[in-house]
C-alpha cells in the first residue's frame, strides 16, 4: 500500500515541503563541498528556498572558477558529496532498482528541472529553472553534481557526457551516462 502510493508520487511534482527539504539537502552538499556554511532556509517558502540555493551555488561556483586547478578541485569534491547524497537517497527511499531513474527524475522535478530519457541512453534536461541564472561554466561545474547524484541513486559507476546545454543556446541539455 505505502509503496504503491509512493510509486504514484514518483510521476508527480514533489509537494512544497519536500521541495524545501531538497533545497536544504542540496545547500548542505554544496556547503560541505566548498567548506562554507549553508544559508538557512527554514523560515522561507519552498520556491524561495530554491532561489536561495540558485544564488548560493552561483556564488560558490563563481569563486571556484577563478582558476582551472581550483575549479577542478571543488568540482571533484562536489561530485563526491553528490554521490554520497545519491547513495543515501537510494538507501532511504523504497524503490526497485529498475525505478531508480524515476527517482532521479522526481528529485530533479522538485528543483525545477525536467529530465527525460533512459539510463543507459540519451537524456534530455529542460526546461531548467537554473538556465537563466547559470553560465555555461556553471553548468559544466554543476554537471559534477548531476553525475555524482545519478550514479549514487542508481548504484552505478559512470561519466555524464553532455552534447549540448541550454546555457550555450541549445533548446535543451542533452547527455548520456556512460
C-alpha positions as CSV (number, residue, x, y, z in Angstrom):
1,X,0.0,0.0,0.0
2,X,2.7,2.5,1.0
3,X,5.0,1.5,-1.8
4,X,2.1,1.8,-4.3
5,X,1.3,5.3,-3.1
6,X,5.0,6.3,-3.3
7,X,5.2,4.8,-6.8
8,X,2.4,7.1,-7.9
9,X,4.1,10.1,-6.3
10,X,7.3,9.5,-8.4
11,X,5.5,10.7,-11.5
12,X,4.3,13.9,-10.0
13,X,5.9,17.2,-8.8
14,X,7.1,16.8,-5.2
15,X,4.9,18.7,-2.7
16,X,6.2,22.1,-1.4
17,X,7.5,20.6,1.9
18,X,9.6,18.1,0.0
19,X,11.0,20.7,-2.4
20,X,12.1,22.7,0.6
21,X,13.8,19.6,2.1
22,X,15.5,19.0,-1.3
23,X,16.8,22.6,-1.3
24,X,18.1,22.3,2.2
25,X,19.8,18.9,1.3
26,X,21.4,20.5,-1.8
27,X,22.6,23.5,0.2
28,X,24.3,21.1,2.6
29,X,26.0,19.2,-0.2
30,X,27.4,22.5,-1.7
31,X,28.4,23.9,1.7
32,X,30.3,20.7,2.5
33,X,32.0,20.6,-0.9
34,X,33.0,24.3,-0.6
35,X,33.8,24.2,3.1
36,X,31.4,27.0,3.9
37,X,28.2,27.4,6.0
38,X,25.0,27.0,4.1
39,X,22.4,29.7,4.2
40,X,19.3,29.0,6.3
41,X,16.1,28.2,4.6
42,X,13.9,27.0,7.5
43,X,11.8,30.2,7.5
44,X,11.2,30.7,3.8
45,X,8.7,29.1,1.4
46,X,9.9,26.3,-0.9
47,X,10.2,28.4,-4.0
48,X,12.3,31.0,-2.2
49,X,14.5,28.2,-0.7
50,X,15.2,27.1,-4.3
51,X,16.1,30.7,-5.2
52,X,18.5,30.8,-2.2
53,X,20.1,27.6,-3.5
54,X,20.5,29.1,-7.0
55,X,22.2,32.2,-5.7
56,X,24.3,30.4,-3.2
57,X,25.6,27.9,-5.8
58,X,26.2,30.5,-8.4
59,X,28.3,32.4,-5.9
60,X,30.2,29.3,-4.8
61,X,30.9,28.4,-8.5
62,X,32.0,31.9,-9.4
63,X,34.5,31.8,-6.6
64,X,35.8,28.4,-7.6
65,X,36.1,29.2,-11.2
66,X,38.8,31.8,-10.6
67,X,41.4,29.3,-11.9
68,X,41.4,25.9,-13.5
69,X,43.0,24.0,-10.7
70,X,40.7,25.4,-8.0
71,X,37.7,24.7,-10.2
72,X,38.8,21.1,-10.8
73,X,39.4,20.5,-7.0
74,X,36.0,21.9,-5.9
75,X,34.2,20.2,-8.8
76,X,35.6,16.8,-7.7
77,X,34.6,17.5,-4.1
78,X,31.1,18.4,-5.3
79,X,30.8,15.1,-7.3
80,X,31.9,13.1,-4.3
81,X,29.4,14.8,-2.0
82,X,26.6,14.4,-4.6
83,X,27.4,10.7,-5.0
84,X,27.1,10.3,-1.2
85,X,23.8,12.1,-1.2
86,X,22.5,9.9,-4.0
87,X,23.7,6.8,-2.1
88,X,21.8,7.9,1.0
89,X,18.7,8.6,-1.0
90,X,18.9,5.1,-2.6
91,X,19.2,3.5,0.8
92,X,16.4,5.6,2.3
93,X,13.7,5.5,-0.4
94,X,12.0,2.2,-1.1
95,X,12.1,1.9,-4.9
96,X,13.0,-1.1,-7.0
97,X,16.5,-0.7,-8.7
98,X,14.8,-0.6,-12.1
99,X,12.9,2.5,-10.9
100,X,15.9,4.4,-9.7
101,X,16.0,6.7,-12.7
102,X,12.3,7.6,-12.0
103,X,13.5,8.6,-8.5
104,X,16.2,10.8,-10.1
105,X,13.6,12.4,-12.3
106,X,11.4,13.0,-9.3
107,X,14.2,14.7,-7.5
108,X,15.1,16.9,-10.4
109,X,11.4,17.8,-10.9
110,X,11.4,19.1,-7.3
111,X,14.2,21.6,-8.1
112,X,12.6,22.8,-11.4
113,X,14.4,20.6,-13.9
114,X,12.5,18.3,-16.3
115,X,14.5,15.2,-17.1
116,X,13.5,12.7,-19.8
117,X,15.1,9.7,-21.3
118,X,16.6,6.4,-20.1
119,X,19.7,5.2,-18.5
120,X,21.7,3.8,-20.2
121,X,20.9,6.0,-23.1
122,X,20.2,9.6,-24.0
123,X,18.8,12.1,-21.5
124,X,17.2,15.5,-22.0
125,X,17.3,18.2,-19.4
126,X,14.9,21.0,-19.8
127,X,13.1,23.2,-19.1
128,X,15.5,24.1,-16.3
129,X,15.0,26.6,-13.5
130,X,18.7,27.3,-13.4
131,X,19.3,28.1,-17.1
132,X,18.6,31.8,-16.8
133,X,20.9,32.2,-13.8
134,X,23.8,29.9,-14.6
135,X,26.6,30.5,-17.1
136,X,28.0,27.8,-19.4
137,X,30.9,27.4,-16.9
138,X,28.4,27.0,-14.0
139,X,26.6,24.2,-16.0
140,X,29.9,22.4,-16.6
141,X,30.6,22.7,-12.9
142,X,27.1,21.6,-11.8
143,X,27.4,18.5,-14.1
144,X,29.7,17.0,-11.4
145,X,26.7,17.1,-9.1
146,X,24.4,15.6,-11.7
147,X,26.9,12.8,-12.4
148,X,27.5,12.0,-8.8
149,X,23.9,12.1,-7.7
150,X,22.6,10.0,-10.6
151,X,25.3,7.4,-10.0
152,X,24.7,7.4,-6.3
153,X,20.9,6.9,-6.6
154,X,21.3,4.2,-9.3
155,X,24.2,2.5,-7.6
156,X,26.3,2.6,-10.8
157,X,29.6,4.0,-11.9
158,X,29.7,6.3,-14.9
159,X,30.5,9.6,-16.5
160,X,27.9,12.1,-17.6
161,X,28.7,13.4,-21.0
162,X,26.9,16.4,-22.4
163,X,26.3,17.0,-26.1
164,X,24.7,20.4,-25.7
165,X,23.5,22.8,-22.9
166,X,20.7,25.4,-22.5
167,X,23.2,27.9,-21.3
168,X,25.1,27.6,-24.6
169,X,22.0,28.4,-26.6
170,X,20.6,24.9,-27.2
171,X,16.9,24.1,-26.9
172,X,17.7,21.7,-24.0
173,X,20.7,20.0,-22.4
174,X,21.4,16.5,-23.8
175,X,23.6,14.0,-22.1
176,X,24.5,10.3,-21.8
177,X,25.6,8.4,-18.7
178,X,28.4,6.2,-19.9
